[in-house]
Amino acid sequence: MASGNAIRGSRVGAGPMGEAERGESAPRLRISFWCSNGHETQPSFAHDAQVPDTWDCPRCGFPAGQDKDSPPDPPRTEPYKTHLAYVRERRSDADGEAILAEALAKLRGEI
């Protein structure tokens, strides 16, 4: 004997589900976007939606625009900088020597 909570012969999500049950889909608009590598992507937007100026390329991740002849430039990535490189941007060599001399004097007990 089957359990009392089961509905015989069906399960949740069973059977075809067409537009009659779901409702009609909204009108769509396919827009082409091109990245600097020449990849084309065509996302679909609702007919009344505001289309963005740029779209991320799903193949390379670069920004893509609607103008095939002049796509947006790829983002410029900065190389990794060490802590010392950031310090050298803020301080001159003379400042570094003065700070080092002060720290050494403190360690030696002169201050």
Residue pairs with C-beta under 8 A, 6 or more apart in sequence:
2 8
19 25
26 46
26 47
27 46
27 47
28 44
28 45
28 46
28 47
29 44
29 45
29 46
29 47
29 49
29 51
30 42
30 43
30 44
30 45
31 42
31 43
31 44
31 45
31 51
31 66
32 40
32 41
32 42
32 66
32 68
33 40
33 41
33 42
33 43
33 54
33 55
33 57
33 64
33 65
33 66
34 40
34 64
34 65
34 66
34 67
34 68
34 71
35 41
35 57
35 59
35 60
35 62
35 63
35 64
35 71
35 72
35 74
36 62
36 71
36 72
36 73
36 74
37 57
37 59
37 60
37 62
39 57
39 59
39 60
39 64
40 68
41 55
41 57
41 58
41 59
41 64
43 55
45 51
51 66
53 65
53 66
54 63
54 64
54 65
54 72
55 63
55 64
55 65
56 62
56 63
56 64
57 63
57 64
62 72
62 74
62 75
63 71
63 72
63 74
63 75
64 71
64 72
65 71
65 72
87 96
88 96
91 99
102 111
105 111
